[in-house]
Amino acid sequence: WADAFRTYEMFMWPFDQYISWNTNWLRWTKKFLDKVVALWDKVSPDTKLPADVEILYNQTIKKTTEDIDAFRFNTSIAQFMILVNAFIECEGIPTEVFEKFIILLAPFAPHLAEEFWSLLWHEFSIFKNAEWSKYDDTKLSSDLVKIAVQFNGKVRWTIDVSKEANQNEVLDVVKLDKKLSWYLVSDPKKVIYVPGKILNIVL
């Protein structure tokens, strides 16, 4: 609860503005930190983030770095909440990514961060030997677009492809996707592709 209280104080409003206290809101910051704790079960060195989540992750590092310098702690926490919800949807979280995320979280929830730091096999305090997380400039935006994939007119899933991808390139992505390749029970009789929007495969 100490971390929940500290996070609440930093989330409630910009430091240069007045606001009435409402300790009932503590349950929201506690719920957020509980979600962070639950992420531990997804941490693995043998996994990779989806492209869109990797972009969000790098954007979060950049935003948090800038927000802390400007004392905009509330918007940092709001960004954390968005990222954590995205992490929850991932099949796994790379250990290095989780470690860097914990470093970002440390100024807001120091007790929780120290506990995770220890679980990640670090001998000393996170505030003693952790280097501040750095973002990748090349992964702050994406040229990908999300399109729906239909089989016989029925949407089965969505995929991320380059905005410049042609029909054959999108089909290749479908064939390599575990969820979608299952529907390819025969060679397509017809393929309808609307760039950036939809791919319909008629079997």
C-alpha positions in Angstrom: 0.0 0.0 0.0 2.9 2.3 0.5 3.7 2.2 -3.2 0.0 2.6 -4.1 -0.1 5.7 -1.9 3.0 7.2 -3.4 1.8 6.4 -6.9 -1.6 8.0 -6.1 0.1 11.2 -5.0 2.1 11.4 -8.2 -0.9 10.5 -10.4 -3.6 12.7 -8.9 -2.6 16.0 -10.7 0.3 18.1 -11.9 2.4 19.2 -9.0 1.8 22.9 -9.7 -2.0 22.6 -9.4 -4.4 22.2 -6.5 -6.8 19.2 -6.2 -9.0 17.8 -3.5 -7.8 14.6 -2.0 -9.9 11.5 -2.6 -8.2 8.5 -1.0 -10.8 6.2 -2.6 -8.7 6.6 -5.7 -6.0 4.6 -4.0 -7.8 1.5 -5.1 -7.1 2.4 -8.7 -3.4 2.8 -8.2 -3.4 -0.4 -6.1 -5.2 -2.2 -9.0 -2.6 -0.9 -11.5 0.3 -2.1 -9.3 -1.4 -5.5 -8.9 -1.5 -5.8 -12.7 2.3 -5.1 -12.8 2.8 -7.9 -10.2 0.8 -10.3 -12.4 3.1 -9.6 -15.4 5.9 -11.6 -13.7 4.3 -14.8 -14.9 4.8 -13.6 -18.5 8.5 -12.7 -18.2 10.8 -14.9 -20.2 14.1 -14.5 -22.1 12.8 -16.6 -24.9 10.0 -14.3 -26.2 9.5 -11.2 -28.3 7.1 -8.3 -28.2 4.6 -7.7 -31.0 5.8 -4.8 -33.2 3.0 -2.5 -32.0 3.8 -3.2 -28.3 7.5 -2.7 -28.9 6.7 0.8 -30.3 4.5 1.6 -27.4 7.3 0.4 -25.0 9.9 2.7 -26.6 7.4 5.6 -26.7 6.9 5.0 -22.9 10.6 5.2 -22.2 10.9 8.5 -24.1 7.8 10.0 -22.5 8.7 9.0 -19.0 12.2 10.4 -19.4 10.8 13.7 -20.6 7.9 13.8 -18.1 10.1 13.3 -15.1 12.4 16.1 -16.1 9.3 18.3 -16.4 7.6 17.1 -13.2 4.7 15.6 -15.2 4.5 12.5 -13.1 0.8 12.0 -13.7 1.1 11.6 -17.4 4.0 9.2 -16.9 1.7 6.9 -14.8 -1.1 7.2 -17.3 1.4 6.0 -20.0 2.4 3.1 -17.7 -1.2 2.0 -17.5 -1.5 1.9 -21.2 1.7 -0.1 -21.6 0.8 -2.5 -18.8 -2.6 -3.2 -20.5 -0.7 -3.9 -23.7 1.7 -6.2 -21.9 -1.2 -8.2 -20.4 -2.3 -9.1 -24.0 1.1 -10.4 -24.9 2.0 -14.1 -24.8 5.2 -13.2 -23.1 7.5 -10.3 -22.1 11.2 -10.4 -22.7 13.2 -10.3 -19.5 15.3 -7.3 -20.7 12.1 -5.3 -21.6 10.6 -6.0 -18.2 13.8 -5.0 -16.4 13.8 -1.7 -18.2 10.2 -1.1 -17.4 10.9 -1.7 -13.7 13.6 0.9 -13.8 11.1 3.4 -15.2 8.6 2.4 -12.5 11.1 2.7 -9.6 10.7 6.4 -8.9 7.0 5.9 -8.5 6.8 2.5 -6.8 10.2 1.9 -5.2 9.4 -1.0 -3.0 7.8 -3.0 -5.8 10.7 -2.1 -8.1 13.3 -3.3 -5.5 11.5 -6.6 -5.1 11.4 -7.3 -8.9 15.1 -6.1 -9.1 16.0 -8.8 -6.6 13.9 -11.4 -8.4 15.9 -10.5 -11.6 19.1 -11.6 -9.8 20.6 -8.2 -9.1 22.7 -8.0 -6.0 22.5 -4.3 -5.2 19.7 -1.8 -5.0 18.0 -0.7 -8.2 18.8 2.9 -7.1 22.5 2.1 -6.9 23.5 0.2 -10.0 20.6 0.5 -12.5 21.2 2.5 -15.6 18.2 4.6 -16.8 16.3 2.9 -19.6 17.0 4.2 -23.1 14.6 4.1 -26.1 15.4 3.1 -29.7 14.8 6.0 -32.0 14.0 3.7 -34.9 11.1 2.1 -32.9 9.1 5.2 -32.0 6.7 5.0 -34.9 5.6 2.4 -37.4 5.0 2.0 -41.1 2.7 -0.9 -40.3 -1.1 -1.0 -40.7 -3.6 -3.4 -39.2 -5.9 -5.1 -41.7 -8.7 -7.6 -41.3 -8.4 -11.0 -42.8 -11.5 -12.7 -44.1 -12.2 -16.2 -45.3 -15.3 -16.5 -47.5 -16.4 -13.1 -46.3 -16.0 -13.8 -42.5 -13.4 -11.9 -40.5 -11.1 -14.4 -38.7 -8.3 -12.2 -37.4 -6.3 -9.1 -38.0 -2.6 -8.8 -38.9 0.0 -6.0 -39.1 1.6 -5.5 -42.5 3.6 -2.8 -44.1 1.6 0.0 -45.7 3.4 -0.7 -48.9 2.8 -4.5 -48.9 1.2 -5.9 -52.0 -1.4 -8.8 -52.2 1.2 -11.6 -52.4 3.2 -10.2 -49.5 0.1 -10.1 -47.3 -0.8 -13.6 -48.3 2.6 -14.7 -47.2 2.0 -13.2 -43.8 -1.3 -15.1 -43.6 0.4 -18.4 -44.5 2.9 -17.9 -41.7 0.4 -16.9 -39.1 -0.5 -19.9 -36.9 -4.1 -18.7 -36.3 -4.9 -17.9 -39.9 -3.0 -20.6 -41.7 -5.4 -23.1 -40.1 -8.2 -21.7 -42.3 -6.2 -22.3 -45.5 -7.7 -25.7 -46.1 -7.2 -25.4 -49.9 -5.8 -23.1 -52.5 -7.7 -19.8 -52.8 -10.2 -19.6 -55.6 -10.1 -15.8 -55.4 -8.4 -13.2 -53.4 -9.7 -9.6 -52.8 -7.2 -7.2 -51.3 -8.0 -3.6 -50.4 -4.6 -2.1 -49.4 -4.5 -1.0 -45.8 -8.0 -2.3 -45.0 -8.9 -5.9 -45.7 -7.9 -9.2 -47.3 -10.7 -11.6 -48.3 -9.7 -15.1 -49.3 -12.4 -17.1 -51.1 -11.9 -20.9 -50.8 
